[in-house]
Amino acid sequence: MISEVRVLHVDDEPVICDLTKLLLEKDGKIKVDAVTSAQVALDLIKSGSYSCIISDYEMPQMNGLDFLKAVRDIDKDIPFILFSGRGRETVIIDAINSGADFYIQKGGETKALFVELNHKVNYAIQQRNTRNALKRRDGILEAVSLVSNLFLGGEAFDRALQEAITLFGLATEVDAVRLFRLKTEEVQGICRSYFSYEASWTRTSVQNSVTEDYIRKHKFFEVDEIIERLTRGETLIYDSSQIQKMAINWTEYQAKAVAVFPVFVNQQVWGLFSFADYLGDRNWIGVEIDALQAAAAMIGSAIQQDRMKKSLLSAKEEYASMYALMRRLCDTVPDVLWAKDNEGSFIFVNKAGSDFLDARDTTEPVGKKEEDFPCGVIYHPREDNDADASFCDLKERISVRTRTGLTEFDIITVPFVNNEGSQIGSVTLGRDITSYCQIEKALRRSQHRYENIIEAINIGVILVDKEGIIREINPCAQELLDIPKEGFLNMHLNVHPVLCKLEMCDMIREVVNTGRGISRIISNEGVSSSGELYCMVRLLVPENGGPAEVLITLDPHLSW
């Protein structure tokens, strides 16, 4: 399913708006809403659903940077492209610091310019969708691990099933998750199949008591085509247009996107697992679909386990069948998964776990301890603060030397308990985060390139803390102020007589107290030919909650 890409373009020149709308909508993949007022755009963002925002810089009442900051207060992740004729370095720096994804300068050949704009729009949206999909995939896989613990912990099946569906709903960020069972009934001498409600979770904001009551009580016939496709193990993805055209009535005809997964018990279709979005379309990415297939397999395995408990099937063959289903599920999960007793001996290891330990097979580790497997693990202290792992007793990052090189893993360990609440062991889930580490390295390289840009630009840049202590100064600022970098870092601004004379500390104090930037012309005899500099002082507040800093720029090229 491909969702419509909606883009909001803000420019005070109607001609530019019309041209952008015409050229971006040409291939039919993008829908552009164009407005000439930043305030109108903010109202649309609050009430609409946009995949990307394009904005001019110079606009009346609110310029592009102020508009960007207002957008970030509403949505910190929506891609934002500054599309402007202003090309000053200060504008670019402010845009980057304020959270812009790209800056494109107007001018040049029109076709090439809008080809670049189209490319940047699609790239920014693709990156955001991928990040969201990977985040949801990780949440789903963590939910699979927790759900496994629910069903293995001895909790009542109906309660565990409801908690499992709730966990999957929260992990996927959909509006409704429902489980339907496939049944047969004789109608006028003809045996017909239908789906009936088993369990569900619905987001509070979209709950409708009439609809929910109808779904709980109704039998949904006319599902032969659905059953045939589910029997083949297909995942069914429907967008809003396909839902409206469907002749069957079991699905959410008011939904904008539905994903349906078959639930197998004893290698036969037991029912279906559906995920519906009412408030907006969704692009289901492959990694999410794979994770939800594992979730559906987990539900099927749990249902099979419950059937066996209820029918008191204690024979070895039946137990082996149940264990085989659980084993097959765990072995299809790409992450390392194992369980230990309270003494640290393995009681279960999946296929990925046995490969991690360099064991012959999944049975070799059972009864042994981790130190019995010298798999060449090098432990490193965790540097990040994983808020999602607050429930864990143990979390650490390790590096494993494999035949293909060094592989990074995140290891999460949680306890499991018996009916009395006593801990009887622990379950460990290990995720390969090598790709994330590579992303971190790429981000560090990007930071290095950014520092090189600051060093190369012909505008003086000084970075100080709120107390006026100099943390960084680029060569241009050194040349303008005739000061050496060595011995000047980590010193107060007042140490330099020129900055002291210019009352720079007073400007910094005003910016820190008010949060508003200052731009003014300052006199500095001997620094430039005119004896004046265009000075800008801005407060930089990191998104991660770190200490705020103050950016000072000195531009001799814009002096009046």
N, C-alpha and C positions, 0 to 999 in steps of 0.2 A: 504494500500500500504506500503510495506517495502522497503526502499531505501537501496542500496548497501552500506555497511560500508567499506570505504577506509581508510587504515591505512598506514602511512609513517614511516618506521623503518630506523634509521640512526646508523650504527656501522661500525667502520673501519676494523672489522674482517669479511670477506665474509662468513666464516663458520657459525658464529652467525646469520648473515642475512638470510642465507639459512635455518637454523634450525627454526628461528622465523617464516619465511614465510610458511614453511611446516606445522608447528604445529598450527598456528593461522588460516590457510586457510583450515584446515582439515574438519571442519563441513560445509564449504561452505557459511558461513554467513559473513566472513571478507575477503576482498581483500587487500593484503599487497604489497606495493611498497618498496623495500629495496635498499638503496644506502649506499656507504661507505664514503661519503664526506658530511660534514655539509653544505658547500657552494652549492653543487648540490641540497641538500635538500631544501635550502632556495629558489632556483630558482623554484623548483617544487611546493613549497607552494604558491608562487606568481602566478603561472600559473595554478595550479590544485585545486581540491576541496577535502580536506581530513577531515575525521571525528575525527581523533586522531593522535598524533605523539608520537613515542617511540624513545628514544635516549640513546646512551651510554654516559658515562662521559669522559673517557680518550680517546681523538681522536686527531690526528695531526692537526695543523693549528688552529683549533677552538674546544675547549672542550665542553662538554655537557651544562654547565652553560652559557657560552657565546652564544652558539647556542639557548638556551632557551630565553635569553634576546633578541636576534635578532628576534626570532619567535614572541615574545610578541609585538615587534614593528610593526609586520605585522598583527597579529590577537591576541587580548587580551583574547579571550574566548576559543580558540581551546584547548581541553584537551591535556595535555603534561605529559608523564610518563618517569621519569628518570630510565633507566634499566641498572644498572651498577654494577661492582664488587667492586667499591669504597664504603666503608661503614663508613667513618669518619663522626663524628657528624657535623663537619664544612661544609662538602659537603651537608649533608641533610638540615642544616639550610639555607645555601645559596640557595639551590634549592627551599625551601619553600618560602623564601623571594623574590625570582625571579619569582614566580608564577607557580611552578610545582604543578600538581594535586596529583601525587603519586610518591613515590620512592620505587623501588623494587630492592633488591640486588641479583645479580646473585650468583649461587651456590646451592648446595643441590640437591635433586632428581629432574630430568629434567621434568618429567610429572607434578609433583605438582607445580613446578615453573611456567610452562607455563599455567597451569590451573588458577593460581593466576593472571598471566598477562592478560589472556583472560577475566577473571572476571573484572579486573580493567579497561580494555579497554571498555567493554560493560557498566559498571557502570558509567564511566566518560561521555561516549556519551549519555547515557540515562538521566543523570542529566542535561547535557547541552541542550538536546532536550526539556526536560520538562520545564526548565527555559525559553527557547525561546518561547515555546508554550503558557505558562502562560502569558508571556509578550505580545504576539500577541493577546491572548484571551482578556486581559485587554484593549488593544488598540481597538479591535473590539467592545467591549461593550461600551467604551467611544465614539467610532464613532457612534454607534447606538443611543446614547443619543443626540449627536450633529446633526445627520441626522433627528431625530425626531423634533428637533428644527427648522431645515431647512424647512421641509414640513409644520410645524405648523406656521411658521413665515410669510407666505403670499408671499414668493418668487415665481417667475415664475417656473412652474413645470419642464420644460425641463432643466433649469439651475440648479435647486435644485437636479434633478436626476443626472446630470453630476457631481456636487460637491459631492453627496453622493457616487457615484461609485469611485471617486478619493479618498475620505476618506477611503473607504474600501480597496482599493488597497494599500494605504500607511500603513494602520493598519496591513494587512496580510503579507506585504513584498513580494508579488508575482510579477511576471513580467507583467501580463495582467489580467484585469477584464472585462468581457463582459456580456451584457444583451441581450438575444435573445427572440423574441416573437413567440409564436406558432400560426400559421395561417393555413387555409385550402384553397385549390384551386382545381378546376376541370380540370383534365388532361385527354384528350381523353375519356371523359364520366365517368371518375373515380375520385371521390373526394379523394384527397391526402393531408396529413398534411406535413408541413415543418416549419423550423425555419428561421426567418429573423432578421437581425441586428437592435437593438434599440439604444444602447449606449455602450461606452467602455472607458477604461483607459489603456494605455500601457506605461511601463517604457521607458524612452528616450533611454536607452542603447540597447533596443531590438526592437525598432520600425522599421518596414519595410513597406514602403509606398505601395509596390505592394500587399503584403499580406493584409494590412489594407483595401485597396481599394476593393480587392476581397471579403473580409468578409462583407463589407458594402453593396455590390451590389448583392451578390449571394443568392439564395434560396437553403436551405439545406433540401433535401428530404431524404427518406429512414431512417426515425427516429421512426418507429412504436415501436421497442423494447425500445428505450429511453423514449418515451412518456408513455408507459405502466409502466415502473419502476418509472418515476417521478410522475405519477398519484397516485401511492401507497405511495408517500412521501419519496421515497428513496433518499439518497445522493449517488452520483456516484463518485467513486475515481478510477482514472486510472494512472498507471505508464507508463514509456516509452515503455516497451515491449507490454503492452496491447493496447496502442495507435496505435502502428504500425500494430497490428493484426486486428484492427477494420475495418469493411467493410464500415462504414458510413463515410461521408466526411465533416460533419459539424464541427468536432473538429479540434484542432491544431495538425496536424500530425507531426509537428516538435517539439512539446513540450515534455518535459520529465516528467511532472506530471500535471494532470488536476483534479480539483474537481468541480462537478456540483450539484447545489441545485435547487429544483423546486420552482417556484414562483407562489403562489396561489392568485387568485382574485375571490371573490365570491365562495370560496370553489372549484374552478376549476383551472386546470393548465393553467396559462396565458403564461408562458414561462420558461426560465431557466437562472440561474445566474452562470457563470463559472469563475473559478480562475485557471490560467495557469502559470507554471514555465518553462522557456526555458533554463535557464543556469544551473540548477541542480535539482536533485530529492528532494523530500520532504516527511517527515513523518507527515501526518495529524493526530494530537492527538485529542482525544474525546472532550476536552474542546474547542478546536478551531472549530471543526465541530458544536458543540452546539451553539457557539456564531455566526457562519455564518448562521446557520438556523434561528436564531433570525434576522440577517441582511436581509436574503431573505424574511422573514415574514414582516419586516419593508418596504422593497421595494414593496411587494405585497399590503400592506395596503396603502402606498402612491399612488400607481397606482389606487387603488380603490377610494381613496379620489379624485384624479384628474378626474377620470371618472365621479364621481358624480357632481363635479364642472362644468365640461364641459356640462353635460346634464341637468344642473339646477335642479337636484333632491333635492328639499327642503322639501319633505314630511317627516313627523316624522318617518315613518317606515324605509326610506332609511337612514336618519341620524342615527337612532338607529343601523342600520346594520353597518354603517361606524364606529360608536363609539364602537360597540361590537368588531369589528376587531382590532381597536386600543387597546381596553381594554384587549382583549385576548393576544395580543402581549406583552403589558406592564406587564401583570400578569405572563407571561412565563419567563420574565427576572428575574433571582434570586436576583438582586440587588434592594435596596430600591429606589423608584422613585416617586417623587411628584412635583407638581407645586403650586406656591402661587401667589397671586396678590401683588400689591405694598404695601398693608396694612398688609401683612403677613398672610392672611387667605388662607386656602387650597382651591384650585379649582380642583385638581386632585390628587389622591393617588392610587398607584397600590397595589396588594395583599401583596407584601413584605413590602411595606410602612405601610399598616394598621396593619400588625403583629408587625412591629417595634414600632408603637404608642400604641399597645395593644388595638386597636379599634375593635368593633364588626365586621365590614365589611368595604369595601372601600368607602361606602357612608357616614359613620358617620363623618369623619373628614371634609368633604366639608363645607365651610362656617365658620369653627372654626379655632383657632390658636394653635400653638404647645404647649403653656402653658396649654391648656385645657386637655392635655393628660399626666398625671404624670407617664411616663413610666420608671422612675428610671434611667435616663440618668446621667452619671457622666462625665463631660467634662475634657479633658486633653489637655494641649498645644501640638501642633505638634512639634516633635523634628527633623524630617527629612526635607530635602529641595527637594520637588517634582518638578523637572524641567518640567515634562509633564503637570503640572497644572498651568502654568504661565498665562493662559487665565482666570483663575478663579477669581471671586470677593471674594470668601470665601472658605477656605479649612481648615479643622480641623479634628482631630482624637478624637473619643469618645469611651467610654466603656459603654456597656449596660448590665444590669443584667437581665438575662432571667432564665427560669425554668431550663435550662441545665447548667447554670454557667455564667461567665463573657465573653461577646462577644465583640471583637474589631471591630470598623467600621472606614473607611475613608469616609468623607463626602465632596462632591464637589458641589458647587452651581454656576450656570451660569445664566445670565439674558436672557430673550427673549423679543423681541421688535416687534412693529407693522410696517406697511408699511412706516411710516414716520420716523422710527428709534428711536422712543421713547420707553423707557422700560415700559412694562406693567405687568411685573412679573418676576419670577425666577423659574428655574428648578433645583432640587437637586437630585443628584445620590449618593447613599450610598453603599459602597462595604464592605462586610465582609472580614476583613483582619486577622482574628484570626490565620489562618494557617501561614501567614507571620510573625506574632508576635511570634509564636512558633519557626519559623526558626531563628528569631533574638535571641531568648533565647538559641537555640542550638548553634548559632555562639558565643554567650557569653561564653557558657560552653566550646566550643572548644578553645576560647582564654584563658580560665582559665587553661585548660589542657596544652596548649602551654606554659603558664607561669610556670606551675609545671615542665614541661620538662626542661626548662631553669634552674630552680632551682636545678634540680636533676643531670644534666650532670656534668662530672668531667673535664670540661674545664671552665676556668675563662671567664665570660661574663660581660662587662661593656657597658652600653648604655648612650651616652652623646649627648647633643645638639651641634650645630655647633660652639658655643662659648666655648665648653669644660666643660659645667656644667653637673655633673653626675645626670642622671635620674633614673638609675637602676643598681644594682650590685648584682651578684649571690653569694651564699656561697663559691663556689670554688675560685672566684676572691678575696673574703675577706680573705680566708685562705692563698692564694698565696702571697698576699700583706700585710697580717697581719694587717688588718684594720677592725674596727667595721662598720656595716652598719648604725647603729643609729648615727646621727650627721654628716654623710658623704654625704648623699643624698642631692641634690640641692646645692652642693658645687663645686668649681672649681677644676679641676684635680691637679693644682699646689699646692693645700692645702696639698696633700700627698707628702712627700719628695721623695719617690721612683719614683712615676710617674713624678714628676718634674725633677728628675735627668735623667730619661729615655727620656726626651724631647718628651713626648707623645703629648703635645700640638702642636709641630711642625708637627708631623705626621698627626694629625687631620686637621690642616690648609691645608696641601698639598692635602689630600683626598677631602676636601670640595672644594678647588679651581680647582682641575683637574677632580674630579668625578671618578678617578681610585683608586682601592684599593691598599693597601700596605701590603706586607708580608715580614717579616724579623726576624732574630734571634737577641734577645736583651739580654744583660748581666744584671743580677740582682743577685748579690752575696747574698747568704743566702735564696733565694726564693726556689730554687730547688737544688738537689744534685750536678748538674753540673754547677749551677750558671747561666743558660741560659733558656730562654723561647722562644717558637715559637709564635710570635705575628702577628695577622692579623687585619687590620683596613679597614672597608668597609663603604661606604655611603649608607644609607637607605632612599629612596625617596618614600613616600606613593603614591599609585595610585589615592587617593582622593584629591591630591593637598595640603595635610597638610605639616607642617614644616618638613624638612629633619632632620635625626638624624645620628649619627655615631656609628657603632658597633665595639667594641674592644674585641677580643678573645685572651686569654693567655693559651697556651697549653704546659704544662711541659712534656707531654708524647712524643712530637715530637721534642724535643730539640736535637741539634746536639752536 
